[in-house]
Amino acid sequence: MNETEVIETARQAILIAIQIGAPILLIGLIVGVSIALVQALTQIQEITLVFVPKILAIFLAMFFFLPSMMKTLTVFMETLADRMIGLG
């Protein structure tokens, strides 16, 4: 395996990590900003009000996106294993 293949594999791993993490992080961001906006408009400054909806939204997002996340990781791992077999 030469330097170019190592860099390409690392680049693919980083892109897959972004693909897997981005939907859940974006949902958490949207829910957090929405609740912060509601808190600012209503002047309710309850600190725990942000966490419960955000946790529920993230769990629902994980439940919804988990099959596609696993498919992405499985395809990447199969490609990586094929590359390793090709080295031998």
N, C-alpha and C positions, 0 to 999 in steps of 0.2 A: 504494500500500500504506500503510495507516494504522498507527498505533501499536499498536492491538489485534492486527492481523494479524502484525506483527513479533514481538510478545510471544508470541503463540500458536505461531508457527513456532519460536521459540527454546525454548519449553516442550516442544514435540514433539521437537525435536532432543535436548534433555537427557534426556527419557524414553527415547528410542530408544538413546542412548548407555548408559543404565543397563540397558536390556533386553539389549543386546548384551554388555556387560561383566560383568553380574551372574553368569550361570551359570559362567563360567570362573573368576571371582574366588572364588565360593563353593566350587567344587571345590578350588581351590588352598588355601583356608582350611581346609576339612575335612581334606584330606590333611596339611597342615602341623600342625594341632592333633593329629591322630591320631598322627602320628609323634613329635611332642613329648611326647605322653602315654606312648607306648611307651618313649621315651628316659628319661623321668622314672621310670617303673616299673622299668626294667631298669638304670638308672644308666649307660647307654651314652651317652657325651657326644661322639660323633663328629659334627662339624659338617657334613660332606658327606652324612651319612645323610638329612638333610632334603631336600636339593636334588634328588637324582636321582629319587625317587618323585614329588616335586611337579612337576618338569619333565615327566616322563612322563604324569602325570595331566592336566596342562594341555594338552599336545599332543594327547592322546586326546580331551579335551573340545573342543578347537578342531576336531579332525577330525569329531567327532560333531555339533557345533552350527553349523559353518560354513554349511551350506545354509540353515538357518533365519535365520542372521544376514544372509546375503546377500539373502534374500527380504525381510526387514524393511527393509534399506537400499534395496533396489530400489523397494519400494512407497513409501517416504518420498521418494526422489529423483524418482519419477514424479509424486507429488503436488506436490512443490516445483517441478518443471518446468512442470506445468500452471498453477500459480499465477503463475509468471514469464511464461508465454505470455499469461495473462489480463491482465497489466499493460500489454502493448503495444497 
